[in-house]
Amino acid sequence: MAAPTTPPPRTGPVVVQALRKKHCAECRSGPVALLVLEEGAPRCLDCADLGHLVFLPRGDTALTRRAREESALSAVVVRFNRRRSRYERQGVLVEDAALARAEERCLADAEARRRRRLRDARRREAEDVRFTDAFAAEIRRLFPACPVERAREIATHASLRGSGRVGRSAAGRALTQVAVTSAVIASVRHVNTPYDQLLMTGVPRHEARRRIAGVVETTLREWRRGVG
């Protein structure tokens, strides 16, 4: 299907990406990749007084918006889509200096976002430290004989952000006794018993847990009583 003689009206000049080889009706140069249709006749950018503009492809909405704001003269670039029978925007033509200013504004925003991400990361890190401290303190309250370093190790492991472990669950964040005890049991199971080795030798999980249950209970009882 052939493209219409003129594209649909838009605010400001409209430049067309030519689908076929066309020559400027005024200076006869060509074929031209970008043209302006004036009364149905193609004009090159120079003849249309747009030759000093630079092309900014679509894709970065903020940069495009700011480049048009900074540019005294700009033009929309369109191309006819035969399959859809319509013109589609490909980008804009703006002044070179305006594009440079727009890029500086976007870079400034990117730097501001970077600084905000750093602030947010530091805030989350501080929150994580406070939460881990509270989790370790609760372990020590429930299990007074649990070594301080071991309690800290359990709390750090259980409360790792994004891990999906018990410390990051709603119950864990609330420091419920069930959640804290579950974290301690998991640590004892993996560190103080041959549980992992049993799994590696093919022992089913429930059977492996049954075999090491006595060691787990003994350890928890000692840590609760303050023995050892």
N, C-alpha and C positions, 0 to 999 in steps of 0.2 A: 504494500500500500504506500503510495507516495505521501510525503509530508505535506501538510497544509501550506499555503502560500506564506502565511504569517503565523507565529506562535500566539498562544493566548496572551491577552494584555497582562502586564505586571507593573508594579511600581518601579519607575526608573527605566533606563535602557535595558533591552533584552538582547543577548548575544546568542547565536545559534551555532552549535557544533555541527558542521556540515556532514551529512551522510554520504553525499556524492561530491565529486570534484567540481568545484565552482570557482569562477573567476570574478574579481571585483568588477562591477558594472561601470565604475568611474575611472579607476586607474588601470584596469585590465590585468592587474597582477593576480597570481594564483598558480595552482589552486590554493585556496585559503581554508584553513582548518576552522577558524572562527569568523563569523560574518554577522552583519546586521542587515536585516531586511527593511529597506525603505521603499515604500510603494511597490512592494513585490520584487524589487531588484536587490541583489546582494551587494553589500559594501564591505570592504575589508576594514579592519579596526582603525587603521590610520586614516582612511577616508571618512570614517564615522567619528573621528576625533576621540577614539578610545585606545589608540595604540600605545599610550604611555602607561596603561594599566597592566597589572600583573594578575595571573590566574591563581586563585586559591580554590583547590578542589573541596568538595563537600566532605563532611566527616567529623570535623571539629566544630560543633555548634557555637561554643563560646568564642573561639577564635574568629569564626565567620561574622558573628554578631558584632564583635568589637572592631573588626577590620572595617566593616561597613559604617560603624559609628565614627571611626576616625577618618574615613575617606570622604572628601568633599564630593567626589564623583565615583559611582560604582555601578556595576551592571550585573544582572543575573545571567548565568550561562545555562542554556537548556539544550537538550538533544531529543529528537523525536524517536519514540519507541514504537516501531511498526506493529509489534505484537499487541501492544496495549492501546495503540492508536491515540497516543497522547504525548505531549512534551513532558520531559522529566528534568528536574534541576540537577545540574552537574557541579555547580560551584558558583563562584562570583569573580568578577574582575574588580580590583581595588587599586588604589595608589600604593606604590612600593613603600613609601615612608609610612603610610597608614598601616600597612601590614606589619611593618617593623614595630610600630608603637603597640599594635594589638598583641603581637607576640610577647613584648615586654610585660604587658599587663597580665597575660596568661601565665608567664613565668613567675611573676610576683605572686599570683594566686597559688601556683604550684608550690612555691616556697612556703607560703602561709599554710597550705594544707600539710606540707611536710612537717613544719613546726608543730602544728596541731596534733598530728599523728604521734610525734615524739612526746608531747605533753600527755596525751592520752595513754601512751605506753608506759610512761613513768608513773602516772596515776594508777594504772592497773597493776603495775609492779608493786607499788606501795600497798595497794589493797591486798594483793596476794600474800605479801609478807605478813601483814596484820592477821589475815585469815589463817595462814599456816601457824603463826604463833598461838592463835586462839585454839586451833585444832590440837596442837601439841600440848597445850596446857590442859585441855579437856582429857587427853589421853592420860596425862600424869595424874589427873584428879581421879579418874576411874581405875587406873592401874599405877598406884603409887610407886611400886618397885620396878616399873619399866625404866630402864636406863634413859637418862635425859637425851642423849644423842640418838638412841633408838626411837624415842618418841618423836623427835624432830624428823628423823628419816621417814617414819611412817606418815607423819603429817604432810611432809613435802611431797611424797609419792601420791598420797590419796587426794591431795588438793590441787594437783597440777591443772592449770587452766586448759580447757579443751580436751582433757584426757578421757572424759566420760566416767571417771572413777567415782567411788562413793562420796568422796569429799566434795565433788562438784554437783552432786544431786541436791535436791531441795532439802532432804533430811540432813545431808552432810553440811550444807551451808547453815542450817539451823543448829548444828552441833548436837543432834539428838544422840542419846546413848546408843541406840541401835546402830546408827551410822558409824559412830566412832569405834564401837566394838567390832563392827564388821571390818573396818580398816585394819584394826589390830590383829584380828583373826587371820585375815589374808596375808599379812606380813609374817606372822608366825608360821603359817602353813608353808610359805615359799622359802623362808630363811632358816627356820629351826627344824625342819623335817625333810625327809627325802621325797617329798610330794612331787617335785618337778622330775626327779629321776624316775619315779614310778610311771608318770605319764609318758616319759620318753621311751620306756620299755614296753609300752602298749597296754598298761593297766588302765581300765576304764576309770573315768574321773570319779564316779561315785564310790567305786571300790578303793581307789587311792585315798580318797578322803576318809573312808572308814578305817583304813589301816593306820593313818597318822592322827586320828581323832584323839587318842589318848595323850600323845605328846602335846597337842594343841591345848587340851583342857588343863593339863598339868602346868604348862607355861602360863596360861591365863590365870590360874589359881594362884601361882606364886607371885605374879605381878600384882594381883589384887590384894594379896595379904601383906605384901611388902617383904617377902622372903626372898633371899638370894640376890 
